[in-house]
């Protein structure tokens, strides 16, 4: 694409269309932009548009399109997966890097943010080696004095350096950070000092202060990133400057910066909370150097906590301030700051208790934004909530002062519960705070999988449960005091390992009952608690709660779970669907009587959500539940598979016809499961679909490949004869799929799965004409890119071929491609590489195949191939006895990374659709070592004297000893 006005005009029109709400106009425009992505100058046209276009909406649209284009294509993946061409040519890359920084700095803020993100994506790949002048270019702009430009630089630097907070230590990382510090630390410090001076100069100018404080927030964030990995010498030398200024900013209160908004944090709050983070970082990691400054920060942050209101806008600030205290109080040499009983009482009274209260804002979230409330409360994404921080502070204080703290709080808990008892309908929030306090006091260590794993010995959890939790859950109405109900259910969930089993069994019917509660939070918690209880393990690794103990509740459990999916706000509730899946898994055959109604409800739900799949977890558990229904029913009655097909195929057809990308990999897995259940021939309904499965478009999406290969394998296992007789014209299509997969380093193993099934199951005459071509394709790939993964799969394939068609056929096909090829394969591939094969079945196939080459291939005994006989036997004994060789050449470490850039529906394996491992030589050979001994014995009777003389001349002593052992175990001798 040339940089011409005509092209700019075309691009403008298409960008406009991508904003059209009508999909008939929008989609073709998106497709057009996708089709020109690989053209030279395309990114430069976008940058020209966002600089020169007269329409603001086009500027913004071009900047977003440009950023997404960079995100998808900048990283060069060609070295990893040859299917992914490098879409941005070198001249475009150079031009982008030359122009993007000045363009970003001169753009309005909305566009500046997009370009700043693009720079950090490019920087992640190219900085510092391929973009050495980026830093200098940015630092020079600090001199401009224009804070619009300076903030653009700071924002870009922040997005570039924030990865230092979570990168693993490495020499490259240290080198890069050192380079950044050398160029950036001094200018940043000078800018920090200058900005603070400007704040006092412009103390009465609100608009100037807003810009300056935006800069200070970014500077404070950069300070955090640059100091995270280790304390740099520069910052240690300049600690006085930074810490004195941070401290004075913490205590600053400028009326002009205060906001009226109660929800949104203002600049002052954001800056102070970042400073609390910075102080906590130094207190935790560099406590020795930070010691002189610590007491004044503790005082300043304490005052901040005591004087800050309960409004939502202060949440981040308060939680970061409390987290600072929490990180200080659990370090041994700050212990003295907290030892005094009055200090502890004061912290409990003024900081912890007030921040554990359930506020109006929490109540609003509980009722109106339940999904967010659940995410924060259940999944621990409440990092920045006051309650979570107060809870962490309790845990921190308990490290050294468990006794006194538990004592102080016990008093609070009792008085809160007394207040509640006086007038429950008015004072229920007191009980909520009491339960939260008991939970934070009692839990020392917690995991998502097991709940609380370590508890405070001083709190009697069962007694509290019986006296204060159960009564709420036993009350007649499931809708009364929903917050307390949710608290009670959560208590069961977190202390499930501490509360005795009999109390859990008492709770189960109560939880089932609460699945009917109107409150989304309550019925979601009930479902989640049941799911967690059903996964608990008892003695000898069985489930703690057994199917027999659940027998009285099966019907009501299933009824209430499916009813809960009809409650407002929960039609796609992933916790309920996960509980359905877990209930099926626990109850097994007890659910069979309910399957007809269950599968109807599941297919209706599947049909409804397939119109617009938006909840990936919900969808996953739904398909798992369908698989479980099929498995459990067909295990008891194999003929039931037909009724499942009747129920599901209509929906599946619709999903495939409408190309619902998110669901197609799941549909293929369920179909594989159903097809594998058939004992005899393939039903005609499957054969009608077979040609469609070979369409190239389906194989373009990486997420489809594993389940499609498995489905084709199921076709081959169950209906190879039908395919050979009724669909022989489709065999080239099947081999075409194999050819496509084998060409990709990422998917070649899937190509071999398919090929192995073709070789194992198809009637030999139906693939005769293609055999030589298959081997030629494999050799071409070996020449072009030989990887360990490919070699392992190739070894398994040639040995399976040998088992199926015989060793002589293998030797003949190799030598028909090129004379003496068979010897080359033995010498260069089988003998040196066989040790790399992994997996029980794979090793067994190789052992049986090599045994056949050794004992059933005449040319091995009387041609120039004979010299390879003993080395091959030696290699086979090595395969049996030596540890697996799992070394991977350095240049190959990237190959298995399925890192396909851009949005792709990833493949999600369904656990309950799992395929049983298939052993193609299972019937024929039980113990491959004994099979080798018996085959050698048979060979030695056919040509007496030859085998022992070959062994004695060149097999090493250790291998010979092993072989003697095999012969003894098989009770045979060599003649």
N, C-alpha and C positions, 0 to 999 in steps of 0.2 A: 504494500500500500504506500503510495507516494504521499509526501507531506503537501497535499494540494488543497485548495479551497473546496473543490468538489468533494473530496473525501471527508473534509471537516463537516461539510453540509450533510452528507450521508450519515455520518456518525451522529451528528446532532439529532437527526430525525429518528434514528433507531433508539438513541438514549431516551428521547421523549416517549417513544412507544413502550419502553420497558416500565414506565411509570403508569401505564394505562391500567385501570382496574379490570378491564375486559380481557380474560385470558386468551381469547382468540386473536387479540392484537398484541398482547404482551409476550406470549410464549414464542411466536415466530421471531420477534425482535431479539429475545434472549438467545434463541438458537443462532441467529445471524451473528451476534457478537461473539458467541462461543466459536463459531466457524472461522472468524477472522483472527482469533487470539494468536495463532501461530505466525501471522504475517509480520514481516519486518515493518518497522515504524508505527505499528498499532499503538504501543504504549506512548510514543512521542506525540501521536495525534491526540490522545487523551489529555496529555499534559498541556498541549497547545490550547485545547478547548477550555480546560479549567483556568487557563491564564487569560484567554482572549475573548471567550464567549460573552455576549452582552446579557444573557439571561442567567440570573443567579441559580435557578433550579437546575440548569444544565451544568453549571460549574460544580455544584454539589454532587450531582449525579455522576459526572465524569470523575470526580475525586474518589467517590466510593467505588466506582467500577475499577479505577486504577488500583486502589488499595487491594481489592479482592483479586485482581489479576496478578499483582505482585505476590500475594499470599499463596495463590495456587501454583504459580509458575517460576518464581525466582530460584527456588532451590533446585539444583541440578540433580535429578534423580536418575539420569541416563546411565550412570555408572552402576546403579543398583539394579534397575529393572529395565531391560532393553525395550520393553513395550512402551516406555514413557519417553517420548522425544523431548529434547530441550527446546522449549517454545520461544525463548527470548534470545535473539542472536547477540553476539558479542558487541557489535557496534551500538545496538540499542542499550545494552547494559551500561556501556561507557557513557553514553549520552544521558541516560537517566541519572547516573551518579554525579555527573557534572552539573546538572541543572536543578536537581530536586531540592537541595538545601535552600538556595536563594528563593526558589519559587515558594517553598513552604513558609519561609519567613515573611514574604511579602503578601501572603494570602490572608483573607479574613479568618477569624478563629475557627469557624465551622469546617473550613477546608484545611486549615492548618493542622487540625487534629487528625484528619484522614492521612495527610501527607506525612505527618510525624510518625504515625503507625507504620506507614509504608517504609519510611527510613529505618525504623527499628527492625522490620522484617528483613530488609536488605542487609542491615548491619549485623544481624544474627548470623548470616551466612558469610558476609564479605569482610566485616571489620575484625581485626585490624589489617590482616594480610592484604586483602584485595581492595581496601579502601583506606589507605594510610592517612590521607589528608582530611578525613572527615572531622577528626577532633580539632585540628588547627582551625578549620573553617568555622566550626561552632564556637570555639573559644574566642576567636577574633570578634565575633558578633557581640560579645559582652561589652566591648568598648563603645558600642553604638549609642548607649544611653536611652535607646528606645525600648521601653519595657514590653511592648507588643512583640518585638523581635526577641528580646531576652527570654520572655516566657516561652516563646516557640522553641528556643534552644534548650531551655530547662526541661520542657515537656518531652522533647525528643531524647535528651540525655537520660531522663527518668525511664522512658520505655526501653531504652537501650541497656541501661545498667541494672534494672531491677532483677534481671535473671541471676545476678550475683548472689541474691538472697537464697536461691535454692539449687545452685549448681554444686555438683560434687567437686571436692578439691582435686586439682590436677595441675601439672606444671604449666600447661597451656593457659589455664584460667589465671594462675598467679602472674604469668608473664603479661597477659592482657590487662589485668587489674593494675599492675605496676605501670604499664604504659599509660593507662588512663589517669592514674594518680599523678604521674610526672607532669602530664599536660594539663590536668584539670583541677587538682586539689587547690593550688594557690589561687588561680583565677576565681574559683568558687568561693574560697574564703574571703577574698577581697570584695567579691560581689555581695556576699552575706553582710560584711561590715558596712559597705556603702548603702545597701538597702535599708539596714537598720537606722543609719543616720538620716536617710531620706524620710523614714517613717516619723522621726521626731520633727524634721523640718515641715512635713506636710500633715502634722498631727491633727489639723482642723479641716483637712480637705478630704471629704468622704470618698470621692471617686478615685483620687490618687491613692488613698490607703487601700482600696479594694485591689488595685493592680499590684501594689507593693506586697500586700499580704498573700496574694496568689503566688508571687515569686517566692516568698519566704516558705510557703508550704512545700513548693517543689524543691527548694534548697534543702529543707529538713528531710524530705524523702530521699534525696540524693545522698545526703549524709548517712542515712541508714543503710542504703545499698552499698556505698563505698566502704563502710566500716563493718559490714556483716561478716565477711570471711575471716578477717583478722584485724588487729588494731594497726593501721598503717602508721609508720614513723611520723609522717607529716602531721597527722591528726593528733598524735600523742604530743608532739611539740607545740601544737596550737590548741591544746585542749582548753586552756584558759579562755581564749577568745570565744570558742564555740559554746562552752558550758556556761560562762558568765552571761552571754547573750541569750542562750536558751532559757536560763533561769529567769532573766528579767522579762522575757516574752511570756513565760508561764504566769508571772504575777501581774502582767499588764491587763488593764481593763479600759478599753476606749469606747465610750458611749456610741461613737459614730459607727463602730463595727458590730454593734449589737443588732440582732434581727428580731422582727416581730413574729416571724413564723415559728410556731411551736414544734413543727415536725422536722424541718430541714436544718441541718447543722450549718452555722455560718462560718466565715473564714477564720474567725478567732478560735472557735471550737475545734475546727479541723487542724489548725496549726498546733494548738496546745495538745491535742491527742497524739499528733505525730511526735511532738517533743517528749511526751510520756513514753512512747515507744522507743525513742532514741535513748532515753535515760535507762529504761528497762534493759535494753541491749547492753549498754555499758555496765550496768550493775550485775548482769548475769555473766557476761563474757570477760570483761576487763576490770573486775572488781578492785584489784590492787591499785591500778592507775586512777580509777574513778573515786577511790575512797575519800580524798579530800573534799569532793563536791557532793558526796552522797547525802550527808545530813541536811544540807540546805534544800536539796531536791525532795527529800522525804517531807520536810516541813512544808514546802511550797505545794506539793501534791496533796498532802493531808488537808491544808487549808482550802485547796481547790475543791476537794471532795465534800468538805463540810459546808461550803458556801454555794455549791451548785444545785440548782433546782431539779425537780422531778420530770421536767419536760423531755419529750422524745428527742429533741434536737441535741441534748447533752449526752445521749446514750453512749456514743462512741467515745467521747471524752472521758466520761465516768468509768466506762469499762476498761479503757486503756490505763487510766489512773489507778484503778483497783488492781489491774494486772501488774502494774509496776510494784505496788506494795506486796502483792503475792510473790513476785519473783525475788524481792528483797528478803521477805521474812523466812524463806526456806533455805537461806544460805547461812551456814554456821557462824561466820564472823560478823553477821549483822544481828545475831540473835539478841544481843544486849539491848538493842533499840526497842524490843517488844516485851522484855521480860516482866516489866512491872504490871501487876494485876490491874491497876487503874488504866494503863495504856490498853491492855487487852479488852477491858470492859468498854472503854471509850470506842475502840475500833468496832466492837460488836454492835454497840448501841448506835453509833453515828454513821457507820459506813455499811456494815453488813445487813443489819435488819432493814433499814430504810430501802436498800436496793434489792431486797428480796420481795418487796410488796408487789402484789398483782395490781397493775395500774389500769386506769380507764383505757389507755391505749392497748394494753395487753388484752383486755376484755373485748375490745373492738376487733382486734386481730383474731381472737378465738372464735368470734361469731361470724365475722364478715370476710376474713381472709384466712380461712382455716388451713388451706394448703401450705401457705407460707408459715403459719404458726406450727404446723406439724413438722415441717422441714427443719425449723429452728430447734424445736423442742426434742424431737425424736432422733433426728439424724445428726445432731450436734453441730449444725451450722449456725449455732447461736453464739459464735465466738465473741461477737461485739455486743452481746446483750448484758445488761447490768446483772441480771440473775446469775448468768453463767460466770461472770467475773467474781461476784460475791462468793459463789460456790467454790471457785478456785482459791480464793483468799482463805476461806474456812479450811480447805485441805492444806494449804501452805502453813497456816498457823498450827494445825494439828500435828505437823511434823515434829515440832519441839514442845508444843504446849497442849497436847491432847487432853490431859486431865482438866486443867483450868478452863479451857475453851468449852469442852463438853459440859462442864459444870455451869458456866455462865449461860450457855444456850438452853440447857435443860430448863432453867428458870423461865426463859423467854417462851419456850415451847409450851410449858404448862400454863403460863398466863394467857397465851394466845388461844389455847384450847378451851380455857375457862370462859374467855370472852365469847367464843363461838357458841358454847353451850348455853350462855344466857339468852342469846337471840339468834339462832342459826340463819334465818332468812336475811337478816341485816349484816351479821358479822361473819359470813362464810369466808371472806377474804383472810380473816385471821387464821382459820384452819388451813387454808391453802398455803399461807406462809409457813405455818408450823410443819406441814408435811414436807415442804421444800427444804426447810432447815434440817429436819431429821435426815432427809436424803443426803444433803451435802455433808452432814456430820458423819453419817455412817459409811459413806462410800469412799474408800481410799484408792481403789484401782478398779477400772471398769473397761470392758471391751464390748464392741457391738455384738459379737457372737455369743458371749457368755453372760452378759450383764455384769453385775458387781462381782469381782473376783477376790477382793480383799475388803473386809469390813472392820469398822471401829468396834472393839470388844466392849466398849462402855455403853453401847446403845442396844437395847433389847428389841430386835427387829420383829420377832414373831409376836411379842406382847403388843407392840404398837399396831401391828397388822390386825390382830384379833379385836383389839379395843377400839381402834379409830378408823381403820380402812374398811374392814368387812361390813360394819353397820351401814355405811354409805352405799355399798354395792348391793346390800340385801334389801334396801328400802323399796317400797311397792312401785314407785314410779321410776322408770329409767331416764326420764327427762328432767327430773328435779336436780338443782345444783350441778349443772353439767361440768363446771370446772373441777369440782371436788370429785365427781365420778372419774374424770380423766386423770386426776391426780392419783386416785386409788388404783386405777388400772395400770398406770405407769409404775406405781410402787411395786405391784406384783411382778411387772416386767423386769424392773431393774434388780429386785432382790429375789429373783426366782431361784437362785442357788442357795440363799440363806434361809428362806421360808421352808418348813418341812413339807414333804410330798403330800401328806394328808390334807394340809391347808390348800395346796395347789389344786387337789382334786375337788375340794369344796368350792374353789373359785371358778372351776371350769363352767358349770351351768350358769353361774352369775355372769361370766364373760359372754357366753352364748346369748344370754338374755339381752346384754347391752349392745349386741349387733343391731338391735331394733331401735336404738336411741336416735332421736331426730338430729342431735348435734353431730356434725361431720367428724369433729375431733373425737367424740366419745366412741362412735361406732368404728372409726378407723383404729383407735387405740385398742379396742376390744379385739378386732381382727388381728392386729399386730401381736398382741399379747398371746392369743391362742397359737399363732404361727410360731412364736418363740418357744412356748411351752412344748409344742409338738416336736421341736428339734432337740430338746434336752436329752442328754444321754445318761442312762443309768448304769448299773453294773454290767459287766461283759458287753459293753458297747451297743446294747439294744436301746430303744427309746425309753426314756424314764416313764412316760405315760403310754400304756399299751393299748392296742386296738380293743382288747377285751374290756378294759376299764372305761373305754369310750362307748362301748356298745349301747348303753341306755340313751345316749345323746345323739346318735348318728343322724336320725331324721331331723331333729330340731336344729342341729348344727348346720346341715346342708341347706335346709329351708331358710334359716336366718341369714346364712352367708349370701345366698343368691338374692334374697329379698333386699339385703343391704345394698346390692348393686342397683336397686331401683330407687333408692332414697335420693332426694335432690342433692346434687353436688357430688355424688359418688358413683356416677354411671361408669367411670373408668378409674376406679380407685385401686391403685396397684397393691395396697396393703390387703384389701379384701381378696383380690385375685390370688395373691401369694398365699393367703390363708386357705383358699379353696384348694390350691395345688398341694399345700402341705397336708391338708386333711385327707385328700385322696391317698397321698403317699403313706400316711400313717394307718389309715383304716383298711387299705387294700380291698380284699373281697367283700368286706362289709358294705361297700358302696354299690355292689352290682345291682341290687334290687332298684336302686334309684337312677341307674345310668340312663334309661330312656328319657326321663325328664331332664336330667343334668345335661345330656349331650344336646338336647333341643335348645336349652337355654344358652349353652356355650356357642352353638352355631349361630343363633340369633344375634348374640353379642358380637361374634366375629363379623357377621354381615354388616352390622351397624357401624363398628369401628373401622371397617375396611374402607368406608366412604371417605374417612379423613383420619388416618392413623396419627395420633399426636402424643401418645404416652408409651414410649418404648418398653418400659418395665412391665406395665399392665399387659401389653401385647405379648411379651415374652412368657409371662406366667400363664396367660390364657392358652397359648399353644402347648405349654408344658402340661396343663390340666387336660387338654384334649388327648395328648399322648398317653398320659396316665390312664385315662378312661379306656383307651384302646388296649393298652398293655394288660391292665387288670382283668378286663372282661374277656379278652381273647385267650388269656392264660387259662381261664376256667372253661371257656367254650370257643375253640378256634373258629368255628363256623360263623361266629358273630361278626367277623370282619366285614361281611357283605352289608350288614345293616349300618355299620359306621360309614362305609363308602357311600351308601344311599344318602345318609344324613349330610355328609361333608362335601361330596363332589360338586353339588350345585354351587355352593359358596366358593369352592376352590376355582371352579371354571370362571366365575365372575371375577375373582381376584386376578387370575391369569389374563383374562381378556382385557380388564381395565388397567393392566400393568401396574398393580399396586406394589411398587418396588420394595417397600419395607416388609411386605408379607410374603413375597415370592420365595425367598430362601426357606422360610418356615413351612410353606405349603409343600415344597419339595421334600423336606425332612419327614413330614407326616405321611406323605404319599409313599416314601421309601419304607417307613415303618409298616404301613398297611400292606404294601406289596410283599414285603419280607414275611408277612404272616401267612400268605398263601402257600399251600403245600405243593399244589400241582402246577398246571399251566397258568399263563397270564390271562386274566379276564380281558374281554374285547374292549372294555371301556379304557383300559390302560393302553392297549395297542393303538387305539385311535389317537391318543395323545403323543405317542412315541415320535412321529416325524417332527412335531413342534418343538420337542426338547433339543433338537439338533440345530435349531435356528441360530445363526451367528450372533444376532442381537442379544440373546439371553446370556451368551458367554462373554459379552463385553464387560459385564458388571462383576467386579471381583467377589462381591458377597454371594453371588449365585453359584460360583464354581464348586466349592466343597459339597453343598447339598445336591447339586445337579449330577456331579460325578457319582455320588452315592446312589442316586435314583437310577442312573443308567446301569450301575453295577447290579442293582436289584433286578432290573429288566433282564440283564444277562444271566444272572443266577437262576431266575425263575422261568425265563422264556427264550433261551438261546435258540432252541429248535424252531419256535414260532417265528423268531426274527429271521432265521436262515431261510425258512420256507415262504413266509408271507411278506417279509419286508427286506428281502435280500438287496433291493435297490438302495436301502438306507445304510448299508454297511460302509460305503465310501464316506457318507456323512459322519458316521461314528468315528471313522479313522481320521476324518478332517478335524474333529474336535480334539482327538489325541495329538494331531500334528500341531494345532494351535497351542495346546497346553505345554507340550514338550519344548516349545521355543522360548518359554518364559522361565527365567530362573526362579521366579516366585511360585509358579504353579506346576513346574515339571513333575513333582511327585504325584500330583493329582492325575497327570497324563499317564503315569505308570500304573496307578490304581486301575484306571480304565483299561489300559492295554493288558494288564495281568488278567482282568476278568474276561476280556475277549479271548485270550489264549486259553484260559482255563475252561470256559464254558461253551464257546462257539464250536459247532461241528468243524473238524479240521478242513474238510473240502470247501467250506464257505469262506475261509480266509486264505486258502492256498495262494491265490493269485496276488495277494497283497503282502505276503510275508517278507519277500526280499526287500520291497520298498520300505517296510517298517524298519528293518535293520539299517538300511542306507540312511534313513532319516536320523536314527539314533547315532550313527557314526559321524554324520555331519555335525550334529550338536556337540558330540565329544570333541571334535576338532576345533569348533568355534569357541566353546566355553565349557571347559571341564571343571565341574565343581564337586565338592565332596558329596553333597546331597544327591547330585545326579548319578555319581558313580555308585553310591549305595543302592539307589533304585535300579540302576542298570544291572548290577550284579544279581539282585533278586529276580529281575525279569529273565535274564539268560538262563538262570538255573531252573526257573519255573518252566521255561520253554523246553529245557532239556528233560525235565520230568514228564512233561506232557507228550512231546514228540520223539524223545529218545536222544541219547548223546550223539549218535551217528548223524541224525538229522541236523543237530546243532553244528557239528563240524562241517557238514556238507554246505549248509547255507552260508557259513562264514567264508569258506574257501571258494564258493561260487561268486561272491562279491569281489574277491581279490585272492589270488593264490597265496597260500601260507598265512592267511588272515587269522585262522583259528589259533595258530601258535602265537601270533602277536598278542591276541586278546588274552590268552592264558598267561603269557610272560609279562605283559605290560599292565594288565588290569586285574585279572583274577588273583594271581599269586601275590602281588604286592599289596592289593587293596582289600582283600577279603576280611581282614581283621577289623575293618571299619563298620561292617554291617552290624546293625543293632536291632533288638527286638527278638523275642523268643521264636515267633513263627518265621520271621525273615531268616534267622540263622538256620532254622531247621530246613527251610526250602534250599538254602545255599548248600547245606551239608549233603542233602539227598542228591541235589544236582551234581555236585562235584564227585560224589561217590559213583554216580552213573558215568561221568566222564572217565574216571579212573578204571572202571571195571566193565563198562559195556560199550567201549568205543575202540574197535580194533586198531585204527591208526595210532592210538596212544601206545600200542605195544610194538608196532613194527614199522615206524617211519621215523623221519627226523623229529617228530613230536615226542618220541620216547624219552628224550633227555629231560622233558618237562614233567614226566610222571612222578618222580620222587619229590621234586620241589612242590608240586601240586598237593601231594599227600601230606607233606610237611605243613603246608599252609592250612590244610583242612584240620589237622590235629591242633594247629595253633588256634583255629576258630573255636574248637571245642574247649581248649585248656587255657589259653592266654587271656588276659583281661582285654576288654574291647578297646580299640584304638579310637579315642574320641577327639584327637587333635584336629584342629581346623587351620588350614594355612592362613596367615595374617590377612592376605588380601581378600579373604572370603567372609570376614566376620559380619559383613553387612547383609549377606544375601537373604537370610531368613526374615529380615525385617519387612513385614507387610506394611510398608509406609507409602500408601498411595495418596498423593496430595489431592486436596479438594474434597468435596463431599461425596462419599460413597456409602451406600448402605453396607455396613460391615456385616460379616457373617456371624450370627450368634448361634452357637451350638446348643441344641435343646438337650438337656441332661437326660430327660425321660424318653428321648427318641433314640437313645444310644444304640449303636450297632454292636452285635456280638462279634468278638474277634473270630475271623474265619481262618481255618487251617487247611489249605488245599491238600496237604499230604497226610492229614490226620489219620485217615482210614488205612493208608498204605504203610506208613512207617511210624512206629511208636517211639523207639529210642534210636536216634540217628547214629550213635556210636556203635551199637550192636549191629545196626543195618550195615555199617561200613565193614565190620568184621565178617559178617555173613557174605557180603558181596565179594570181599577179597578172597574168602575161602572158595567161593564159586569160580572166581577167575583163576585161582591157582589149580583147581581141578581140571580146568580146560587147557591150561598150558603149564604143566608141572615144572617146578624148579625155577621158573622165571621170576615169580614174585619175591621169594626169599632172597634171591641174589641181588635184585634191584634194591631191596630194603637194606641188605647188609653193606652194600658199597657206599650209599650216599645219604641215608636217613640219619639225622643226629641221634645220639644215645638217648636223650631225654624223650624225644618223640617216639623212639622205638619202644621205650619202656611203657609209655602210655598205650601204644598200639597193642603190646603184649596183654595189657590189662583188658582191652576191649575184646581181644580174642578169647581170653579166659572167661570173661563174663558171658560171651556168646557160646561157650563150649565148642569152639572150632579150632582147627589148626591150619597152617598153610602148607601146601605140598610143594 
